Amino acid sequence: MATKYSVKILQQKDIDEILKIQESWLIDKKGKDIKPSKLSRTISAFANTNGGDIYLGISHTEDKNEYFWDGFINEEQMNDFITMIDNMFSSYEDYSLETYQNCNDNTLILHIIIGKTSKIIYASDNKAYIRQGVQNIPCDTDEKILRLHLDKGLASFEDEYTQATFDELKSSSILSNFLSKVSPTTTPYDWLRRQKVMDSNARITVAGVLLYDECPQATLPKQSAIKILRYHTDEVEGTRETLDEGFPVTIEGDIYTLIHESVKKTKEIVEQPGVVGKEDIEAKEYPEVTLHEIITNAVLHRDYSIKKDIQIRIFTNRIEIESPGKLPGHITLDNIMQEQCARNPKIVRLIAKFPSPPNKDVGEGLNTAFNAMTKMQLKQPQIKTTDTSVLVVIRHERLADAETVVWDYLQTHSTISNSIARSLTGITDANKIKYVFNRLKDQGKIQIVSGTQGSATLWEKTDEKITILSNEQLTFDGF
């Protein structure tokens, strides 16, 4: 076997927990009698979608209402499966294996953990599969294969050629203003050819139209604008009845303009008194940098092959920004804050050449957006996915008051410092945090850790020590 894996002995309670797990788009269970070639379809589907876990050696009753342990007698019986899995992947980083041993009869099951891969993974029948619900769907048409390439970031719609030509773009004020500031001696023709957004027949790519056309929406209708909707409700879904008069508002233009105008309009709407406040009487404020970074992300990383505009939905208690397209490449909800994968690398690179580019914090945009919410003592945004889009929800919900945050932290940590308290509460002023500590001290809840002082001062709970001293005092008095 080419890869190593761990062996863990499970007690009955652990076995029961595994048997309780229900199959889903991220979980599958297979009996040990399945053929390796058939199992490879599930592995392909998980790898090509969002990853997942497979428990091999767990079967179900005929009515499929109950699972039961149906393990291998020994490790050798698993070898064909392990060899098949090894052959499917070029890197051990994309999967891992664990063997669970039943404490009652010593039989084994194989836990296969599949990561979302940056490459397309094919099953033993040379077909690629994707996961939809609890089904493994084959990509058996050219259209499905192309869609998988786009979802994986292996191909980008930004390089597709449009009906627009150089004759239509050469007089664009967007392009001429850009070149006058960035490269005054370069002609429009030379720039477009050099940046590979125009071919020898003067056809302009999707990226070229989005970046330099005055109205890309004429060439790319229903897939290059932003629609803003305002609802007077905090329900999960907005309705026609709760949609404010005059909405939706459509923002159009090149993507540089699109980003800045959408941020400006969104901020203008949410800060109107009586529009998004509680019971329509209170204005609410969101950090502009949060709106800017999340809208920038939605525009630069959306899937332009999907004929649907970006939507910004403003509710009484939140803003939702929905960008068409799945998370690209190897990006998942778990690693999106740390990893990078540009679906439209050419657009990302070229818009960064504009004066004051919207993506100046390359690779740090989401972190900047989240940190800005914390500084305003608002809860951080939530990132969700649907079958066809990425949704960011920015809620106008206050963090707990600073004293509560500090006290909750000390329930699971022995000490807290001023700097940690500032990062947790979003309060940047060290003196304000001192007041928080002193208020808790006056309540008899915390005290300074002996021997710490100045900028290195640490605080700890007092209740445990008080209890110990009281017991000691009681003992002393008893003598």
N, C-alpha and C positions, 0 to 999 in steps of 0.2 A: 504494500500500500504506500502511495506516494506522500500521504499526509498523516500527521499524528492527530489523535483525538483523545479526549479524556473519558474516563469511565467513572460513573458515579452510582453508588448503591442507593436505591430509593426505598424508603420506608412506606408503609401502607398509606399513610396520610398524603405523601407526595404522589403516589400512584393515583390516588383518588382525585387529586387536584388536576393531574394531567388528563384523566378520563373526563373530567367535567368541562374541559376547554371545548368550546364550540368552533366548528369550521367557519371560516370567513374568507374575505379576500386576502387576509394575511396569514391564515392558519389552514393547514390541511393535515389529515390523518390517513394513512394508507396501511392496509394489511401487508404482512410479510410475503404473501404469495403474489403480489403484483410483479409484473415483469419490469426489469430495469428500464427498458425502452419506453414503457408507458409512464413510469415515474418521471422520466426525463422531461415529459411535457409540462408537468407541474413545476419542475425546477426551472425550465425555460420561462414559463409564465411569470413566476415570482421575480426572476432576475431581470426580465424585460419590463416589469411594472414597478412595484414598490418594495420588492423583497418579501420575505416571509419565512415561516417556520413549518417544517414538515416532521411529523412524528411517524416513523416507519416501524410498524409492528403493533399498531393499534387498529383493530377492526371494529365493525359495527354490526348490530343485529340486522336481521332481514328487513325490518320496518325502519331501520336507520335512526331509531329513537334513542339508542343507547350504544355506548362504546365499551369495548372490553380489551384488556391486555392480551396480545397474541404475539408474544416475543419470539426472537430467534433463540435456538438452543445454544449456539456458540458464535464467536466472532467470525469464524470462517464463512458462515452462511450469509454474512453481510458483505463479503469481499466484492462480489459482482456489482453491488450497488455503489460501493465506495470507488471502485475503479471507474465506473460509468461517470460518477460525479467529477472525479479528478480529470477525466478526459474532456468534460464539457467546459471547464474553466481554464484560463491561461494563468490565473493568479489565485493563490490561496487567500488573498485579501477579500475575495468576493464571496467566500463561504466558509463555514466551519462545521465541525461534526462533534457530537457528544454521544456517548453510549450510556444508557441508563440500564442498570441491572435490578431486577425484581428481587427484593429481599426474601420473598417467599419461595420461589422456585428457581432463582438464579438465571431466568431467561432474560433476554436483552431486547431493547428497542433502540433505534438510531434516531437521534434528534438532528435534523439537517437545518442549519440556519443559512438562508440565502440573502445576500445583500442586493440592493438595486445596483446594477452594473452600468458602466459607461458604454460598453459594447453590447451588441445584440448577441444573445445566447440562443443557440439552436438545439432542438431536441434530437434524439437519435434518428428520427425520420427526416432530418434536415429541414424541418420547418421551425419557424419562430412562433412562440405562443405569447399571449398576454393574459393577465388575470382580470376577469370581470365577475364580481361577486365571488361565488365558489366554483366558477367554471374556468377552464383553460381554453381560450379561444385562439384557433390557428390564424396566423397572418397569411392567408392563402391566396391573396390577390395582390397585384402590383400596387393598388391604392392603399391596402393595409400595410404593406411593407414600407411604402413611402411615409405613411403616417408614423410608423414605428421609428424610422430614421429621424423624422422631425422631432418626435417626442424625446428621443435619445440625444438629440443635439448632434447627430452624425451628419445631418444635412440641415441647411437653413433656408427657409423660404425667402430670406432677404436677398439671396443670390438669383432668384428667379427673374426672368426678364418680363417687363411689362409692355404695354402698347405705347408707352411714352417714348419719344425720341429726343435726340439732342436739339433739334430745331425747336421743340416745345420748351426745353429747359434752359437754353442758352440765354434767354432774356429774363430769367427769373431774378427778381430783386434779392431773394434769399441767397442765391448762389453768388451774385455779384458783390453783395455786401460782405458775405463771408470771405471771399477771396481778397477783397480790398484790405481786410484787417489781418488775414492770416498769411496770404501769399500773393501780394500785389502784382508780381511779375508773371504769374502763371495764368494762362488762358483757361476759360471754362472747359474747353475741349480736352486740353492736356490734363487738367486736374481730374476730371471724371474718368479718363482712360487710365491714368496712373493709379488711381484709387480702386480700379477694377469695379466700378459701378456703371460702366458703359462698355459695350463690345465694339468690334470693328465696323459693325453695321449701324452704329449710333443708337442701339437699343439701350434703354435705361433700366437698371435693376430695381427691385422693390426698395432696396436700401437707398439707392440714388434718389428715387421719387420721394421717399419719406423724409430724407434729409434736406433736399434742395428745391423741391417743387413748392410753389406758393400755395397750392391746394392739392395735396396728395389724395384727398377724398374723391376727386373727380376721376382719378385713375384706379384707386383702391377703395371703392365704396363699401360701407358697412364693415370695414375692418381696419380703419385707420383714424377714427375719431374717438372722442370721449363723450359719453352721455352722463349728465348729472341729474339725479332725481332727488326730490326733497319730500319726505313723508312726515306727516304730523302724527306719528305713532312710535311706540317702542316695541311693537310686536315683532315676531320673528320675520314675517313677510310684510312688505308694503302692498297696499291695494290701490285700485283706481280711486276708491272713495277717500283714502288718506293721502293721495298724491296732491301736493300743493298746486294751485292754479299757476299756469305758465311753465310747468315742467312736463317732460324733461327738457333740459337745456343742452344743446349740442355744441361742443368745442371742436373747431377744425383748425387746420393749418399744418405747417411742417412740424416735425416732432419737437424741435427746440421751443417753438412757440406754443405747441400743444401742452407741454409740461408746465411752462410758466403761467399760461392763461388758466389752466385747470386748477392749479394751486391757488392762484389769486381769486378765482370765482368761488371755489370751495370755501376758502377762508372768509370771503365776503358774506356768503350765505350763512355759515354757522355762527357768525358773530353778530347777526342781526337780532336785536332784542325781540322776544316774543316769537322766535322762529324755531329754535331747537332747545329751548330751555324747558325745565320742568313745568308742565301744565301751560306751556307756551307763554311764560312770563319772564323767563330768565335766559339771558344770553350765555353761551358757553364758549370756551376758548380752548383750542388745540394748538400745540406747538407748530409753528409754520414749518420748521425743519422736518418734523415728522411727516406732515402732509407732503412736503416736497420730495423727500427721499422715497416714500412708498409709491407716490404717483410716478416718479422717475423710474423706479423699478418696474412698475406695471407697464409703462410705455416701452422701455428698452428691452425688456425680456419677454414680452408677450409673443404668442405664436401668431404671426401675421398671415398664415395660411387659413386660419379660422375666420369665417366671415361673420364676425361679431365685434361690436365696438366695446372698448373698456367701459365699465359702468362705475360711477361713484354715487353711492346711495346714502343720503343724509337722513338719519332718523333722529328722534328726540334725545336718544341716549348714546348714539354711536354713529360712526361713519364706516361704510363698507366699500372697499375698493376691489373690484373683481376684474382680473386680467385673464383673457382667453389663453388656454394652453396649460398642459401639465407641467410639473416641475421638470426642468431639462436634465438630461444626462444622469449623473449619479446623485443629484441633489434630492434630499428627502426632508421631511419636516424636522427630523432629528439633527441634521447637519447643516441646515440652510444658513444658520448664523455664522458658521465657521468656514464652509466650503464655497467655492466659486465655480460656476459653469455658465458661460454666456451663450444663450440660445442664438443671439444675433451679434456675433463678435465684431463684424464690420461696422454695424451701427454704433455699438458701444465705443469702438476705437475712433471713429470719425467724428462723433458728436463731442468727444473729449477735446477736439481741436478747436471748437467754437470758443470765442471769448466768454469767460465765466460759464464754463460748461455745467450742465445740471448734474453730471456725475463726477464732480471733482473729487469726492471721497471714494475713489475706486476701491471696491471690496469692503467698504466700511459703512455703506449707506444704511443698511438695516440696523446695524448696531447704533449708529448715530440717531436714527429715528426712535429706537426703543429707549435709549438713554435720555433723550429729550423729554419723553413722557414721564420718566421717573423723576427728573428734575422739577417738573411741574406737579409732582406728587400725584400723578395719574397712573392707573394700571397700564402695564405694557400691552401693546397690540397682540392679537391672536392671528396666527397664520393657519389657514385651513385649505384643504384641497377638495375639489369635486372631480367628477369624471372628465371634465373638459376645461377646468379653470383653476386658478389660484386666488383665494379670497383672503384679504387682510381686513380684520375687524378692529377699529380703533374706538374703544369705549371711553365715554366720559365718566369714569368711575374713580373716585378718589382712593388713594392708598389709605390704609389704616393710619390713625394719628401716630405721631412719632413715638410717644410713650408706649403704645401698644406694639409697634414694630420692634422696639428695643426689648421689651419684656418677652415677646414671643421668641425672639432670637435666643434669649438666655434660657429658654425652656429646653433647648437642645445643644447649647454651647456653654462652656464653663465661664467664659469671659467675653467682653465686648470692648472695642476701642472706639475712639472718636471717629477715626477714618472709616471703620466698618459701618458704624451707625449712619454716617453721611451717605455712604453708597446704598444702604438699605432704604433710607427714608427719602432720598432725593434732596435733602437739605445740604447745601454746599458750604454754609457758614459754620465753622467749627464752634464759634461762641454760642450759636443757637442750639447746637447739640449739647453743649455743656449745661444749658438751661434745662434741657430734657432730662439729662442725667440727674441734675440736682432736684428736679421735681419728683423723680422716682426715689431719690435718696430721702427726701422729706417725708415720703409715704412709707419709709422703712423697708422698701423693696430691694434696693441695691446699695452697694458700698464699694469704695475704692479697694482694689486688690493691694494688700500690704506690700510695700517696697516699690510700687510703681508711682511715677509722678511725671509732671510736664506733658510733653507730646506723647510719651510712652505710657500714660495712665491707662490702666485697665479697670473695668468695673465688673462686679460679680453679684449674684443674688445673695441676699442676707438671710432668707428664711431658713435654709438648711443649717447654717451655722448657729442661728438663734436657737433652733430646736436642740442641737447638740449641747450647747451651753446650758440650756434649761435642764436637760437630763442630768448633766454633771452637777449642777447646783442642787438638784433634788437629792442626788446621791450623797453629796457632801452634808446637806442639812439632816439627812437621815442618820448620820453618825452622831 
